[in-house]
Amino acid sequence: MAEFEDTLNAILSDPDTMGQIMALAGKLGGEPPPPQEAPPAPEFPLPDLGQMGKLLEIFQACQGPKDQTMALLTALRPFLSPDRQEKLDRAIRMAGLSQAARQAYQLWKEGELHV
């Protein structure tokens, strides 16, 4: 019993340990933790709205081509096996990425897109 009292006295006399115990007790008791200073918000330059419009065009091209062939393939999708549906989905995504890359290259080549 004397060892327990010695250990308890050592804990109670150490300010760092007591701070940890008080923080833990506050969490268990439902008391809010002491407020901490929030880090400063990072400064970002405002984007050029013209560039944002061009990027929107590229992202829209990513969704895939909107031609009759793609409409037909999409309409046939429910009649395919699950394995072929996955392959078709992958092919449509790749076609969209290809079209987006083509669109980005055109805009860059014309000088309308600055990287």
N, CA, C and O of each residue as an XYZ file, in Angstrom:
460
protein
N       0.829     -1.188      0.000
C       0.000      0.000      0.000
C       0.874      1.253      0.000
O       0.484      2.293     -0.532
N       2.036      1.145      0.591
C       2.944      2.298      0.645
C       3.469      2.628     -0.754
O       3.680      3.795     -1.082
N       3.678      1.594     -1.576
C       4.136      1.827     -2.943
C       3.093      2.590     -3.740
O       3.429      3.480     -4.522
N       1.831      2.245     -3.542
C       0.739      2.927     -4.251
C       0.710      4.402     -3.865
O       0.562      5.263     -4.733
N       0.847      4.704     -2.588
C       0.830      6.087     -2.125
C       2.021      6.856     -2.674
O       1.889      8.020     -3.051
N       3.171      6.220     -2.720
C       4.361      6.885     -3.257
C       4.180      7.196     -4.746
O       4.535      8.282     -5.205
N       3.626      6.240     -5.497
C       3.388      6.445     -6.924
C       2.364      7.551     -7.143
O       2.543      8.400     -8.017
N       1.289      7.546     -6.350
C       0.255      8.569     -6.457
C       0.823      9.951     -6.127
O       0.514     10.922     -6.818
N       1.635     10.050     -5.100
C       2.255     11.331     -4.748
C       3.197     11.816     -5.844
O       3.280     13.015     -6.107
N       3.911     10.883     -6.489
C       4.813     11.257     -7.579
C       4.024     11.803     -8.766
O       4.437     12.775     -9.398
N       2.885     11.172     -9.068
C       2.040     11.629    -10.175
C       1.455     12.998     -9.857
O       1.465     13.892    -10.704
N       0.945     13.167     -8.642
C       0.302     14.427     -8.273
C       1.291     15.583     -8.189
O       0.898     16.737     -8.358
N       2.550     15.301     -7.936
C       3.534     16.379     -7.836
C       4.122     16.776     -9.191
O       4.773     17.816     -9.293
N       3.907     15.976    -10.224
C       4.443     16.277    -11.558
C       3.404     17.081    -12.352
O       2.331     16.549    -12.635
N       3.681     18.351    -12.726
C       2.692     19.179    -13.426
C       2.345     18.660    -14.820
O       1.192     18.775    -15.236
N       3.301     18.094    -15.554
C       3.006     17.575    -16.890
C       2.033     16.406    -16.828
O       1.078     16.345    -17.602
N       2.276     15.481    -15.911
C       1.403     14.319    -15.757
C       0.014     14.770    -15.321
O      -0.987     14.244    -15.810
N      -0.059     15.728    -14.417
C      -1.364     16.227    -13.964
C      -2.120     16.900    -15.109
O      -3.342     16.785    -15.197
N      -1.404     17.595    -15.978
C      -2.046     18.217    -17.138
C      -2.642     17.175    -18.063
O      -3.741     17.357    -18.586
N      -1.919     16.083    -18.267
C      -2.442     15.006    -19.102
C      -3.664     14.367    -18.470
O      -4.636     14.057    -19.158
N      -3.616     14.167    -17.148
C      -4.759     13.562    -16.450
C      -5.964     14.492    -16.517
O      -7.085     14.028    -16.726
N      -5.757     15.790    -16.345
C      -6.862     16.748    -16.403
C      -7.469     16.802    -17.802
O      -8.687     16.904    -17.945
N      -6.627     16.733    -18.836
C      -7.133     16.735    -20.210
C      -7.961     15.484    -20.466
O      -9.022     15.555    -21.086
N      -7.481     14.339    -19.992
C      -8.219     13.088    -20.156
C      -9.528     13.137    -19.389
O     -10.557     12.686    -19.894
N      -9.507     13.677    -18.173
C     -10.734     13.783    -17.374
C     -11.734     14.715    -18.047
O     -12.940     14.472    -18.005
N     -11.236     15.775    -18.664
C     -12.131     16.690    -19.372
C     -12.808     16.019    -20.547
O     -13.991     16.243    -20.804
N     -12.054     15.189    -21.264
C     -12.639     14.469    -22.394
C     -13.685     13.472    -21.919
O     -14.744     13.335    -22.532
N     -13.392     12.783    -20.839
C     -14.335     11.785    -20.330
C     -15.558     12.446    -19.715
O     -16.658     11.897    -19.779
N     -15.376     13.620    -19.118
C     -16.481     14.318    -18.468
C     -17.336     15.114    -19.430
O     -18.369     15.653    -19.032
N     -16.937     15.201    -20.670
C     -17.723     15.925    -21.653
C     -17.414     17.411    -21.694
O     -18.080     18.157    -22.412
N     -16.434     17.851    -20.948
C     -16.070     19.258    -20.991
C     -15.296     19.517    -22.269
O     -14.496     18.682    -22.693
N     -15.528     20.673    -22.889
C     -14.780     20.956    -24.120
C     -13.311     21.194    -23.810
O     -12.973     21.737    -22.758
N     -12.440     20.786    -24.726
C     -11.009     21.014    -24.508
C     -10.715     22.511    -24.584
O     -11.492     23.263    -25.174
N      -9.623     22.941    -24.005
C      -9.298     24.364    -24.072
C      -9.085     24.786    -25.522
O      -8.554     24.014    -26.319
N      -9.494     26.006    -25.869
C      -9.367     26.433    -27.267
C      -7.903     26.539    -27.682
O      -7.038     26.965    -26.917
N      -7.670     26.137    -28.912
C      -6.323     26.211    -29.468
C      -6.352     27.210    -30.612
O      -7.385     27.401    -31.255
N      -5.230     27.839    -30.859
C      -5.162     28.796    -31.945
C      -5.211     28.059    -33.278
O      -4.496     27.081    -33.494
N      -6.077     28.553    -34.170
C      -6.189     27.946    -35.489
C      -5.030     28.427    -36.355
O      -4.618     29.583    -36.256
N      -4.506     27.550    -37.201
C      -3.427     27.989    -38.091
C      -3.978     29.013    -39.091
O      -5.156     28.955    -39.444
N      -3.155     29.929    -39.540
C      -3.640     30.929    -40.492
C      -4.034     30.276    -41.805
O      -3.426     29.301    -42.246
N      -5.064     30.836    -42.414
C      -5.537     30.303    -43.691
C      -4.503     30.598    -44.770
O      -3.943     31.694    -44.805
N      -4.243     29.626    -45.655
C      -3.253     29.862    -46.703
C      -3.773     30.882    -47.710
O      -4.970     30.950    -47.985
N      -2.872     31.655    -48.240
C      -3.210     32.660    -49.242
C      -3.108     32.021    -50.627
O      -2.044     31.541    -51.016
N      -4.210     32.016    -51.364
C      -4.227     31.488    -52.719
C      -4.557     32.622    -53.674
O      -5.403     33.464    -53.370
N      -3.903     32.655    -54.819
C      -4.267     33.674    -55.799
C      -5.633     33.354    -56.392
O      -5.997     32.187    -56.532
N      -6.382     34.385    -56.738
C      -7.691     34.175    -57.341
C      -7.506     33.628    -58.753
O      -6.647     34.100    -59.497
N      -8.317     32.626    -59.125
C      -8.159     32.044    -60.462
C      -8.698     32.982    -61.529
O      -9.602     33.780    -61.283
N      -8.132     32.870    -62.697
C      -8.600     33.619    -63.852
C      -9.891     32.967    -64.334
O      -9.910     31.771    -64.625
N     -10.975     33.746    -64.423
C     -12.269     33.171    -64.793
C     -12.270     32.651    -66.226
O     -12.989     31.701    -66.537
N     -11.485     33.254    -67.089
C     -11.380     32.745    -68.460
C     -10.773     31.351    -68.470
O     -11.225     30.472    -69.204
N      -9.745     31.156    -67.650
C      -9.108     29.847    -67.540
C     -10.090     28.835    -66.963
O     -10.121     27.681    -67.389
N     -10.899     29.272    -65.987
C     -11.871     28.356    -65.374
C     -12.884     27.883    -66.415
O     -13.293     26.722    -66.399
N     -13.288     28.771    -67.314
C     -14.216     28.381    -68.379
C     -13.600     27.353    -69.306
O     -14.263     26.408    -69.734
N     -12.322     27.547    -69.612
C     -11.634     26.588    -70.481
C     -11.500     25.242    -69.788
O     -11.677     24.198    -70.417
N     -11.188     25.258    -68.494
C     -11.085     23.999    -67.755
C     -12.437     23.293    -67.685
O     -12.504     22.065    -67.724
N     -13.515     24.076    -67.582
C     -14.856     23.487    -67.565
C     -15.122     22.758    -68.876
O     -15.710     21.676    -68.881
N     -14.691     23.347    -69.986
C     -14.864     22.682    -71.282
C     -14.130     21.341    -71.306
O     -14.642     20.344    -71.816
N     -12.925     21.339    -70.744
C     -12.125     20.102    -70.722
C     -12.808     19.048    -69.861
O     -12.888     17.885    -70.255
N     -13.304     19.445    -68.683
C     -13.968     18.480    -67.806
C     -15.257     17.953    -68.427
O     -15.608     16.788    -68.238
N     -15.955     18.800    -69.161
C     -17.159     18.324    -69.838
C     -16.802     17.324    -70.927
O     -17.543     16.371    -71.166
N     -15.681     17.535    -71.580
C     -15.240     16.587    -72.599
C     -14.867     15.251    -71.974
O     -14.947     14.210    -72.627
N     -14.456     15.281    -70.701
C     -14.089     14.052    -69.989
C     -15.273     13.118    -69.802
O     -15.091     11.912    -69.632
N     -16.469     13.654    -69.830
C     -17.650     12.842    -69.578
C     -17.932     11.894    -70.733
O     -18.759     10.991    -70.604
N     -17.277     12.082    -71.826
C     -17.425     11.166    -72.939
C     -18.053     11.849    -74.134
O     -18.770     12.839    -73.995
N     -17.781     11.318    -75.297
C     -18.348     11.911    -76.507
C     -19.853     11.761    -76.535
O     -20.399     10.772    -76.046
N     -20.516     12.739    -77.105
C     -21.976     12.737    -77.153
C     -22.445     12.549    -78.604
O     -23.232     13.352    -79.106
N     -21.980     11.524    -79.260
C     -22.396     11.292    -80.629
C     -23.351     10.095    -80.697
O     -23.648      9.466    -79.681
N     -23.818      9.797    -81.889
C     -24.794      8.726    -82.065
C     -24.211      7.358    -81.723
O     -24.919      6.498    -81.200
N     -22.950      7.154    -82.008
C     -22.326      5.865    -81.710
C     -22.323      5.611    -80.209
O     -22.652      4.516    -79.753
N     -21.952      6.629    -79.451
C     -21.911      6.477    -77.999
C     -23.328      6.311    -77.442
O     -23.533      5.566    -76.484
N     -24.293      6.993    -78.031
C     -25.683      6.843    -77.588
C     -26.162      5.409    -77.825
O     -26.865      4.839    -76.990
N     -25.780      4.832    -78.963
C     -26.166      3.449    -79.271
C     -25.515      2.478    -78.288
O     -26.181      1.585    -77.765
N     -24.223      2.648    -78.037
C     -23.535      1.757    -77.110
C     -24.123      1.856    -75.707
O     -24.271      0.846    -75.020
N     -24.453      3.056    -75.288
C     -25.048      3.245    -73.965
C     -26.435      2.605    -73.895
O     -26.814      2.050    -72.864
N     -27.181      2.683    -74.982
C     -28.517      2.076    -75.006
C     -28.435      0.547    -74.985
O     -29.321     -0.108    -74.435
N     -27.395     -0.022    -75.569
C     -27.240     -1.474    -75.594
C     -26.672     -2.033    -74.293
O     -26.718     -3.244    -74.076
N     -26.144     -1.185    -73.433
C     -25.469     -1.619    -72.209
C     -26.299     -2.573    -71.344
O     -25.754     -3.571    -70.873
N     -27.607     -2.312    -71.111
C     -28.368     -3.231    -70.244
C     -28.477     -4.659    -70.781
O     -28.766     -5.585    -70.024
N     -28.249     -4.841    -72.075
C     -28.390     -6.161    -72.683
C     -27.071     -6.937    -72.721
O     -27.019     -8.062    -73.219
N     -26.012     -6.331    -72.193
C     -24.699     -6.991    -72.170
C     -24.498     -7.726    -70.852
O     -25.150     -7.430    -69.851
N     -23.592     -8.680    -70.873
C     -23.231     -9.383    -69.641
C     -22.481     -8.406    -68.725
O     -21.915     -7.421    -69.199
N     -22.478     -8.678    -67.424
C     -21.775     -7.766    -66.498
C     -20.308     -7.539    -66.868
O     -19.794     -6.432    -66.710
N     -19.634     -8.578    -67.357
C     -18.238     -8.429    -67.753
C     -18.101     -7.455    -68.922
O     -17.217     -6.598    -68.930
N     -18.980     -7.597    -69.898
C     -18.913     -6.702    -71.063
C     -19.399     -5.297    -70.714
O     -18.964     -4.325    -71.331
N     -20.297     -5.177    -69.733
C     -20.725     -3.849    -69.282
C     -19.532     -3.090    -68.693
O     -19.354     -1.899    -68.948
N     -18.722     -3.794    -67.904
C     -17.523     -3.165    -67.331
C     -16.556     -2.731    -68.428
O     -15.980     -1.644    -68.362
N     -16.380     -3.579    -69.430
C     -15.486     -3.233    -70.538
C     -16.011     -2.029    -71.304
O     -15.243     -1.150    -71.695
N     -17.326     -1.992    -71.520
C     -17.925     -0.862    -72.220
C     -17.759      0.424    -71.413
O     -17.418      1.469    -71.966
N     -18.002      0.345    -70.103
C     -17.827      1.517    -69.243
C     -16.388      2.033    -69.309
O     -16.159      3.240    -69.393
N     -15.432      1.122    -69.271
C     -14.024      1.501    -69.334
C     -13.714      2.153    -70.682
O     -12.990      3.147    -70.741
N     -14.257      1.599    -71.757
C     -14.011      2.163    -73.087
C     -14.618      3.563    -73.208
O     -14.021      4.449    -73.819
N     -15.797      3.759    -72.629
C     -16.435      5.082    -72.672
C     -15.605      6.093    -71.882
O     -15.424      7.229    -72.320
N     -15.099      5.677    -70.710
C     -14.250      6.586    -69.920
C     -12.972      6.932    -70.677
O     -12.539      8.084    -70.673
N     -12.373      5.940    -71.322
C     -11.142      6.188    -72.074
C     -11.407      7.115    -73.256
O     -10.582      7.973    -73.571
N     -12.549      6.946    -73.906
C     -12.893      7.838    -75.018
C     -13.082      9.261    -74.505
O     -12.682     10.221    -75.163
N     -13.689      9.394    -73.336
C     -13.868     10.722    -72.748
C     -12.545     11.371    -72.398
O     -12.346     12.560    -72.649
N     -11.627     10.586    -71.811
C     -10.305     11.122    -71.485
C      -9.539     11.510    -72.740
O      -8.832     12.518    -72.761
N      -9.684     10.717    -73.768
C      -9.013     11.018    -75.027
C      -9.547     12.326    -75.606
O      -8.779     13.161    -76.082
N     -10.850     12.495    -75.562
C     -11.445     13.722    -76.083
C     -11.037     14.920    -75.226
O     -10.801     16.004    -75.759
N     -10.950     14.741    -73.911
C     -10.528     15.829    -73.034
C      -9.083     16.212    -73.311
O      -8.749     17.397    -73.326
N      -8.228     15.230    -73.529
C      -6.834     15.514    -73.849
C      -6.732     16.254    -75.181
O      -5.936     17.182    -75.325
N      -7.530     15.841    -76.136
C      -7.543     16.503    -77.442
C      -7.994     17.955    -77.294
O      -7.414     18.859    -77.895
N      -9.042     18.168    -76.479
C      -9.566     19.515    -76.240
C      -8.511     20.380    -75.540
O      -8.310     21.534    -75.919
N      -7.842     19.834    -74.529
C      -6.815     20.584    -73.802
C      -5.653     20.932    -74.732
O      -5.124     22.042    -74.671
N      -5.258     20.011    -75.577
C      -4.170     20.275    -76.515
C      -4.546     21.393    -77.477
O      -3.737     22.280    -77.749
N      -5.783     21.353    -77.998
C      -6.240     22.398    -78.910
C      -6.209     23.763    -78.234
O      -5.731     24.736    -78.816
N      -6.718     23.836    -77.004
C      -6.739     25.110    -76.286
C      -5.312     25.590    -76.006
O      -5.028     26.783    -76.111
N      -4.433     24.684    -75.659
C      -3.039     25.042    -75.375
C      -2.349     25.522    -76.668
O      -1.600     26.500    -76.662
N      -2.619     24.818    -77.758
C      -2.004     25.142    -79.041
C      -2.461     26.526    -79.512
O      -1.674     27.281    -80.084
N      -3.731     26.853    -79.271
C      -4.279     28.160    -79.685
C      -3.865     29.264    -78.721
O      -4.125     30.438    -78.983
N      -3.228     28.908    -77.612
C      -2.775     29.912    -76.647
C      -3.850     30.347    -75.677
O      -3.658     31.320    -74.947
N      -4.991     29.645    -75.646
C      -6.072     30.021    -74.740
C      -5.945     29.365    -73.375
O      -6.606     29.777    -72.422
N      -5.108     28.358    -73.280
C      -4.914     27.652    -72.004
C      -3.459     27.788    -71.604
O      -2.552     27.397    -72.339
N      -3.253     28.361    -70.406
C      -1.895     28.549    -69.904
C      -1.698     27.616    -68.732
O      -2.475     27.627    -67.777
N      -0.659     26.810    -68.808
C      -0.390     25.849    -67.749
C       0.599     26.402    -66.762
O       0.948     25.726    -65.794
